[in-house]
Amino acid sequence: MKRFLAIIVFVVIASAVKAQIVTCGSPFANFGLPVTYCGQVKSTSRDTLGKNSGVMLYLCLPYPNQAMTIVIKDLEYPIFEDYKLGDWVGKNVCATGTVQTYRGQYFMVVKKESSLHVSY
């Protein structure tokens, strides 16, 4: 029941942004347009991303089979400074942004706190 309520709250928030809402297992094909992707964080990692390093949240399935990767670069990471890497696992999150692909994997870069909603 708690999980269902969290998803309803995320849907309402996402509706205000006017982005397509996508959950684990839902197909989508609107690259370049705003998308709100909701799912449970199954695994995390810290990795080098070009000139910066960052935190990667793997949604729906653990890496390397994740449905979506949410990338929080270190430049933006301090807005989530209360979270250690392991604290993310098991949280339900909704991220709003533009979906990109890298080597056939979907990812979204979070650039501000309001783009990522975490259920507790």
N, C-alpha and C positions, 0 to 999 in steps of 0.2 A: 504494500500500500504506500509506503514511504517513497519507494522508487517511482511509482506511478505518479504521485503528487509532484515529485521533482521534475519529471518529464513534462507534466502539464505546465508547471511554472516556466520551464525553458521554452515551451512552445509559445506561450503568451509573450515572453520577452522577445523571442525571435520574430514573432508576427509584427511587432512594433518596428523592427528593422526592415521589414519587407524583403526578407531573404527566403529562398526556398529552404525548407526544413528537411534535412536528410538524417536518417538514423542508420544504425548498423544493418547492413544487408539491403538497404534501399538503393536502387540505381539512380544515378543522376548524370546529366551531361550538359551542364551549363557553365562551362569554363569561362572565366572572365566576368561572371555575374556574381553578386553576393550569395553566399550559401551559409546556412547555419547547420553545422554538423554536430550531432549529439551522440554520445556513446560513453561507455565506461573505459577508464584507463586500465589497460591490462598489463602494460610494462612501460618502463621509462629508460632513458639513457642520456648521458652527456656526451656530446660529440663535437668535433671540429666542423664548422660550417664556413668554409672559405676563410676569410680573415678573422672571423669571430668564432667563439664556441657557443654552444647553446644546449638547452634541454629539449628533449624530444619526448612527447607523450604519445604512446601507441594505443589507439582506440580499437575496441571490439575484440581483437585477438592480439596475443603477444607478438612482438617482433620475431621473425621476419614476415609474418602472415597478417599484419595489421591491415585494417580497412582504411584507416586514415592516420596520418602523423600530424600532430600539432607541434609546431616549432616555436619555442620561445628563445630568441637570441639573448645573449647576456646583456646586450644594451637595454632590452626590455625586462629582463628577468627580475631586477630589483623590485618591480611592482608586485611580485609574488614571493618576496623574500621570506615570508613565514613558512613556506613549504620547502622541505628537504626533498631530495629526489624520490625517496621511497614513500613519502607522504601522498604522492599523487595516485599511486596504485589503488584501485578500488573506488575512486571517486568518479561520479558521473559529471561529465563536462559537456558544455555546448560552446563551440567556437564559431564566430562569425567572421567571414573573410572571403577571399578569392582562392579557390582550389587550383593548385598547380600539380604538375607531375614531374617526377624525376625517376628515370629508369623504370617506368611503369608503375610507380607507387604514388598514391595521392598524398599531398601534404598541404598544410595551410600555415602561414606565418602569422603569429599573434603579435600585434604591434602596440596594443594598449589594453589596459586592464578591462575596459568595458567590452572588449571583444571576446573575453573568455569568462563564462559563468560556471562556477563550481558548486555542486550540491554537497552539503555536509552530512 
